[in-house]
């Protein structure tokens, strides 16, 4: 489901992730543990497209998302759940947001185009 291979990344010229390999299968529950500054958030943000990978490969459901925009990664179903938030509530909000975005781009029954997205 989520495959990370030889991932390198960080901030500007500072390399924080040095050759990360990780494979997650459907139904697995995994905890990423480490001290402050170990790269947990950097890994999460790189996988979600918030930070660019320096090198390596990230694939989700068989699709290479290494260079994908964060919006495309979210549309594929990979989302972050902020600390303290219920995962089910976050997933519902994500699904609702996708349905609303799809509706904004769907033609109206009378054939007219839907209004432009103000965001």
Protein Blocks (a to p, Z undefined) as FASTA:
>chain_A
ZZcehiacdehjbcfbgoiacdddehiacdddddehilmmmmmmmmnopaccfbdcddee
hiafklgcfklmmmnopacddehiafklmmmmmmmmmmmmmmmmpccfkopacdddfZZ
